[in-house]
């Protein structure tokens, strides 16, 4: 494994019937999937590049790049506003809703996200997922659906589970952790103070230690 894990040295591509799947790979050992969430300009590499070196010492890390998803909360409202009418100001408001410490939102980060988020193909895909029209249509479909909501099926999970959460999360408020904490049969919840949605970035060292402790003792 190279001493420095770069975007280029870890990037892999896999041809599929639906197109090319891009992912980053580093380390040796049991496989560890690292899946990113949604938002303008988000990628797996941007979310987990700061954590990759530590986890690669224990696992074969696979950081996938895949389509976005969205959930309710203040951060999602700001995300929808940006998606409907993308401006740099709206992007900054959304980014600041993701963190506890606004100093993390540097000009370099803003520029990186802005270039990716305003790419025409990326923006078109984002609008299909969490533009205001798409969000309204999804809410209407869920209201008509006979399928039980996802939270009502959490008791079926058999795997030992770790949930990590930022106490000051404005995208998915910490109250949302209580149902899975009480419903999943074998679950551990770790809440990090002074931390927003990006736990792996704002509480990097503590989050890595918590996750590594869980993963390396999961079979004990």
C-alpha positions in Angstrom: 0.0 0.0 0.0 1.5 3.4 -0.9 2.4 5.7 2.0 0.1 8.4 0.7 -3.4 7.5 -0.5 -4.3 9.8 -3.4 -7.4 10.1 -5.5 -5.5 8.7 -8.5 -3.8 5.8 -6.7 -7.0 4.5 -5.2 -9.4 5.1 -8.0 -10.9 1.9 -9.6 -13.6 1.4 -12.3 -15.9 -1.5 -12.9 -17.9 -1.8 -16.1 -21.6 -2.8 -15.6 -24.7 -3.1 -17.8 -25.9 0.2 -16.3 -22.6 2.1 -16.9 -19.2 2.4 -15.1 -19.1 2.1 -11.3 -16.3 4.1 -9.8 -14.9 3.4 -6.4 -11.7 3.9 -4.4 -9.8 0.9 -2.9 -7.1 0.9 -0.3 -5.7 -1.5 2.3 -5.9 -5.3 3.0 -8.0 -7.5 5.2 -11.8 -8.0 5.6 -13.7 -5.8 3.1 -15.2 -2.5 4.5 -17.8 -0.6 2.4 -17.8 3.1 2.9 -21.0 4.6 1.5 -21.5 8.4 1.2 -24.8 10.3 1.6 -26.4 13.1 -0.6 -25.8 16.7 -1.3 -24.4 19.1 -3.9 -21.0 18.1 -5.0 -20.8 15.1 -2.6 -18.6 12.1 -3.4 -17.3 9.2 -1.5 -13.8 10.4 -1.8 -14.6 13.8 -0.4 -16.5 12.3 2.6 -14.0 9.7 3.5 -10.6 10.7 2.2 -9.5 12.0 5.6 -10.4 8.6 7.3 -9.1 6.2 4.6 -5.5 5.9 5.7 -6.4 4.8 9.3 -9.0 2.3 8.2 -6.8 0.9 5.4 -4.4 -0.3 8.0 -7.1 -2.8 9.1 -9.4 -3.4 6.2 -9.7 -3.6 2.4 -11.6 -0.3 2.1 -14.0 0.2 -0.8 -15.3 3.8 -1.1 -18.2 3.7 -3.6 -19.5 6.5 -5.7 -23.3 6.2 -6.2 -26.5 8.2 -6.9 -27.7 10.6 -4.0 -30.6 10.1 -1.7 -32.4 12.7 0.6 -34.1 12.8 4.0 -36.2 15.4 5.9 -34.6 18.2 8.0 -33.4 21.8 7.8 -30.4 20.7 5.8 -32.5 19.0 3.2 -34.7 22.1 2.8 -31.6 24.1 2.1 -30.5 21.4 -0.3 -33.8 21.6 -2.2 -33.5 25.3 -2.4 -30.0 25.0 -3.9 -31.1 22.3 -6.3 -34.1 24.3 -7.6 -32.0 27.5 -8.1 -28.3 26.9 -7.6 -26.3 29.9 -6.4 -23.1 30.0 -4.6 -24.8 31.7 -1.6 -27.3 28.8 -1.4 -24.5 26.3 -1.6 -22.7 28.0 1.3 -25.9 28.0 3.4 -26.4 24.3 2.8 -22.8 23.5 3.6 -22.9 25.4 6.9 -26.0 23.5 7.9 -24.0 20.3 7.7 -21.4 21.2 10.4 -21.2 22.5 14.0 -18.0 24.5 13.3 -18.4 26.9 10.3 -14.6 27.2 10.0 -14.6 23.8 8.3 -16.4 25.4 5.3 -13.3 26.8 3.6 -13.2 28.6 0.3 -11.4 25.6 -1.1 -14.2 23.3 0.0 -16.9 25.7 -1.4 -15.1 25.9 -4.8 -14.7 22.1 -5.0 -18.3 21.5 -4.2 -19.5 24.3 -6.5 -17.7 23.0 -9.6 -19.1 19.5 -9.1 -22.6 20.5 -8.0 -23.1 22.8 -11.1 -22.0 20.3 -13.6 -25.0 19.9 -15.9 -25.3 16.1 -15.6 -24.8 16.2 -11.8 -27.4 18.9 -11.4 -29.9 17.1 -13.6 -29.5 14.0 -11.5 -29.9 16.0 -8.3 -33.1 17.6 -9.5 -34.6 14.1 -10.2 -33.8 13.1 -6.6 -34.4 16.1 -4.4 -35.7 19.0 -6.4 -38.9 20.4 -4.9 -41.1 18.7 -7.5 -39.4 15.4 -6.9 -39.7 15.7 -3.2 -43.4 16.5 -3.4 -44.0 13.5 -5.7 -42.1 11.2 -3.4 -44.1 12.4 -0.3 -47.4 11.8 -2.2 -46.3 8.4 -3.3 -45.3 7.4 0.3 -48.7 8.6 1.6 -50.5 6.3 -0.9 -48.2 3.3 -0.4 -49.3 0.2 1.5 -45.7 -0.7 2.2 -44.6 -0.2 5.9 -42.1 2.6 6.5 -38.5 1.6 6.8 -38.4 2.4 10.5 -41.1 -0.2 11.1 -38.9 -3.0 9.8 -35.8 -2.2 11.9 -36.5 -5.0 14.3 -35.7 -7.5 11.5 -32.1 -6.5 11.4 -29.9 -9.4 12.6 -26.5 -7.9 12.2 -24.6 -6.2 15.1 -25.1 -2.5 14.4 -23.2 0.7 15.3 -25.0 4.1 14.8 -22.9 7.3 15.0 -24.5 10.7 15.2 -23.6 14.3 15.6 -25.5 15.9 18.6 -25.9 19.2 16.6 -27.0 17.6 13.3 -29.4 20.0 11.5 -30.0 17.6 8.6 -31.0 14.5 10.6 -31.6 15.7 14.2 -30.3 13.4 16.9 -33.9 12.6 18.0 -34.1 10.5 14.8 -31.6 8.1 16.4 -33.9 7.1 19.2 -36.2 4.8 17.2 -33.4 2.7 15.7 -31.6 2.7 19.0 -34.7 1.1 20.7 -35.8 -1.1 17.8 -32.7 -2.8 16.3 -32.0 -5.9 18.4 -28.2 -5.6 18.8 -27.3 -1.9 18.4 -24.8 0.6 19.9 -25.4 4.4 19.6 -22.5 6.8 19.9 -23.4 10.5 19.9 -20.6 13.1 19.4 -20.9 16.6 20.9 -20.0 19.8 19.0 -20.7 18.0 15.8 -23.1 18.3 12.9 -23.9 15.9 10.1 -20.3 15.2 9.1 -19.2 13.2 12.1 -16.3 11.5 10.2 -14.9 15.0 9.4 -15.8 17.2 12.5 -15.0 14.5 15.1 -12.5 12.6 12.9 -10.2 11.0 15.5 -13.0 10.1 18.0 -15.2 8.7 15.2 -12.4 6.6 13.7 -11.6 5.2 17.2 -15.2 4.4 17.9 -15.8 2.7 14.5 -12.5 0.8 14.6 -13.2 -0.5 18.1 -16.7 -1.7 17.0 -15.4 -3.3 13.8 -12.4 -5.1 15.4 -14.5 -6.5 18.3 -17.7 -7.2 16.4 -17.1 -11.0 16.4 -16.1 -11.2 20.1 
